[in-house]
Amino acid sequence: MTNFDKINVKHENKFIRHDPNMLNSVYGTTNVEPYWVADMDFEVATPIRDELLRLAQRAHFAYEFNSQDVLKAIVDWYQRRHDLVLKQENLVQVPGVLTGVAMLIRELTKPGDGVLIQTPVYHQFKKVIGSAGREVLRSPLQVIDGHYRMDFDDLEQQFSSGKVKVMLLCNPHNPVGRVWTQDELAQLLKLARAYQVFIISDEIHSDIIFAGHSFHSMAGFTGENFASLIGSPSKTFGMQSISNGYIYSANQDLLAKTKASLDSMYLGHSNVLSNYATIAAYTQGEIWLDEFLQYLENSINWIQDFLQQELPQVRLYPVEGTYQIWLDFSNTDLPAEQVKQLLVDARMALTPGAWFESGNELMFRMNIASPLAQIQEAFKRLQQKLSA
Ligand SMILES: Cc1ncc(COP(=O)(O)O)c(C=O)c1O
């Protein structure tokens, strides 16, 4: 049984999340607990660590091709975990998810073409589209009955304008925590097909799904030529700095072009540490993941109850997936700057909502992949600050 409760672990100052310079520049102090960058405080699963230790004891680091073993581990994982049969030959490896997104955007669009995102969304999306010289188009998510939804009318309007060549979907959605349903995805694909919009589905959070919800991959829609998934074990298993990623597409033309571009830049494989760690994660990490999900659910339940009873002015959106929770401070009736300062005073370094789209200044994203006792103390401090 993994101990997720270990507290006061000394983290490296070079970790972005814990880096004093970074904390100072964003929060004006180092005296905060980091709940911002989306990696975790927990130790990786023992099989991953054992595998890395085994490799570290090697005396040789010769060229080694083990991509096929990685791809097989990915295929087996999807079958076991998501009941989805992927064809190994439709997968290509990339160094990380954003690399995969950047590659596909370049394959599918020309400079100046429009790439649509559903805001608020993971802030690097704008950067990856903009730095490719493509135009960022936005379809804001709607909040209906306290739930974030896709705005299908707006999507249809924008798709039909002919300006949108590609849509970059976040599935599940960071930061709002939605796990898109089969019906929502089918409706989206219907529109995409009708208007020839290609969907790139970033599925990096696909394994962090809570009870009552199920993940549906874009790759699960049979014969689908208008979508492609990009995934990675890095969020699931806390392997951010030994990242690995993969693109899956049933579109043979796109697949061939992507493979050729990757090969031309010698990017179509990862390093041996990432590869063996990925294989260990996908073949032996399942027990750890189930325990991790249980731990997170318990933390979410505690946070929900605490907010309901002690801090009803802070609203938590339903957490269907991801270890990011999305908190709304509008009912505190405080200006955004003051909320930000109160959070810092409570020593909580949360990600400002405006990073994900302006207009979300009273929203904050909290990464809850930390020991619950630490999170509990943080919320208690916040309660004191908010009621002072
Ligand atoms: C939706 C999403 N995509 C991609 C990434 C980054 O992926 P990578 O580090 O593999 O490029 C993140 C990290 O937070 C993310 O939330």
The ligand as a Gaussian input file, in Angstrom:
#p B3LYP/6-31G(d) Opt

LIG

0 1
 C       -3.820000      19.438000     -21.011000
 C       -2.326000      19.339000     -20.915000
 N       -1.601000      19.043000     -22.012000
 C       -0.253000      18.947000     -21.981000
 C        0.446000      19.171000     -20.803000
 C        1.942000      19.086000     -20.832000
 O        2.345000      17.885000     -21.416000
 P        3.883000      17.567000     -21.712000
 O        4.651000      17.921000     -20.499000
 O        3.903000      16.087000     -22.027000
 O        4.247000      18.378000     -22.915000
 C       -0.273000      19.474000     -19.625000
 C        0.438000      19.753000     -18.374000
 O       -0.093000      20.281000     -17.424000
 C       -1.687000      19.568000     -19.701000
 O       -2.432000      19.843000     -18.607000

